[in-house]
Structures are given as C-alpha cells and as structure tokens.
Amino acid sequence: MRKSELAIFDGDYVRAHLDYRACIAVVREAMMALSDGRTRQLLRTMFHMGEGRTFAQMPGALGDDDMFGAKMISVFPSPGEPGTRRHRGVIAMFEPDEGRPVCIVDAEEVTHIRTAAATAMATDVLARRDARRLLIMGTGGQARTHLRALPLVRDFERIAIWGRNPDKVRALVEEFSGALPVRPAGELPAEVASADVVCTLTGAREPILAGRWLRPGCHVNIVGSSGPGPVEVDSELVARARYVADSRASALDAAAEFLVARDEGLVTDDHIVAEIGEILLERKPGRRSDEEITAYKSLGHAVQDLAAAAHLYRSSRP
C-alpha cells in the first residue's frame, strides 16, 4: 500500500461534505439492506481500559460485492468537562475488487452526523405527520447535530431544549435561535406532556424520561445509551411504547432500557415489534394510529458508519 493510494478524510472534510439530507438517504438504505440480509456486521466488541475508558470495534460489509471495513473508536473522558466522554476514532474502508484499503475517515464526525440522520429517518417513519413540537434532552454534540437533522423531516413550530446545566442550555439556544424556534425547556414533566417528538441524547445513568409523562401519539428517540448499564428512560415508557429497534439482535444484546424492563417482567423479547428497516421495506407496520406512542432505539451500527464513509469516498472520486 502506498500513501498516495489512501484517501484521508479528516473531521473538517466530513463536516463540509457529509450533507444531512444525503446522509439520511444513505442511512435509510443501509437499514433496509441490514434488515434484508444484504449487509453483514458483527455485534460491537468492546473492552475496558480503566475507569470510564473503552475501546470498541465495529466491523461490517455493505455487501458481498461492495465496500467493507471497520470503525475503531475510543470512548474516554472529555478533558475539562467532568462527567462527559468523547468518541474518537477512525473508519477504515476497503474496496471490493482486490480488497485494498482505500480510505481512512474521522469516525467522531461521521458518528455525530449519521446518528442524527438515523434519528431523523426514524422520526420521519414513526412520528405523526402533524408533529410540530420537539423536545431535545441533552446539550452536547448530538444535540447540535439533531437540531440540524430533525427539521429536515418535520416542520417544527416549537423546539424546547432541556439539560442539567442551565448555562449549556442557554448557549445552545443562543447558537440556534437565528435559525430555529428554540427555547429553554420549562418543568420537564410539562414539556414532555406537550411534545410530539422527544429525543434523549444524554449520558444519564438513571432514567430522566418517564413513560407516564408522555402524551398519546408521542414519538420518542432513545439515543444516548448504546450499551447495557446506562438507562435514559424508565421501564414504563418501554412497556407503553410500540418499540422499534435499528437491529433486533443488537437490541437484545445492548438496549439497556429494554433489558431492564424485560428483567422486571414487564416485556418479553416480542416487545421489539420490528426493525426500522423492516418498516421501511413495508414488511411490518410502523405507527398504527395517531394515538399510539412509538419509540425508536438507536444503538448505531457498523453499516451506518460504513455507508456514510463509502458515500464520502465515492463522492470524492473524479
């Protein structure tokens, strides 16, 4: 392998070229391909490197005759921000004809954008068509990318932002106030009760969102927890909702709130009614009524990262 044969896409390049609308379409196709058995991926493997430090690997292939590779990422404490952790890493991509490595992509930026794109895609499929009120729970990087992606699928008239740190809430509101109808959230139960779409984007280890607060017809995106342990929503919410996963196998392995509700005897494995790809393929129903509460569990998958990286690589070619 020669250096000249390997394209490198840093964070600045990813931010400039991974368009949100395009990424929503890329992730949509990736999730349909996953549910259709056209892609391959292994469950995320992780090992711990001390308190709060994790190294994870996510290999996969977009098809037998398509690009393949792996995301390798560290999750370490973020300097200067106690209680928060940052994802850093790379996505290594290989071409399918000779098996040559062809590009290295900044995984942190791809993760931020493709996660928000996946949430937007699921919201477009599962939320009521007349959803106009959005509640963002969280003030970090994912809150920012979700604020860019979600308005592409619904015309929100009111967006409330909630977080434990009022200064971070105010800063986020100020950042987006010129482009979106954002404001700080008030009392959380009342905000949830008036929301049509709720996104949990936090590192909370105990539930911050209660099922009893939800109004009929609400759609919830459960995004912040990507492994067993941290739980952003309570078991009542899991039990009340029509629960859709990005991957059934991954949810049974790592969807923390679902595993807790199952251990409590409130749900069984059959409570995962569908993968989002199965709904997109029209093999299973999504929302069945305007009154139904729906929930989408986003764990994130290698095929999403690889599809985004492949899109960047192919878009860069002459």
Disulfide bonds with the S-S distance in Angstrom:
none
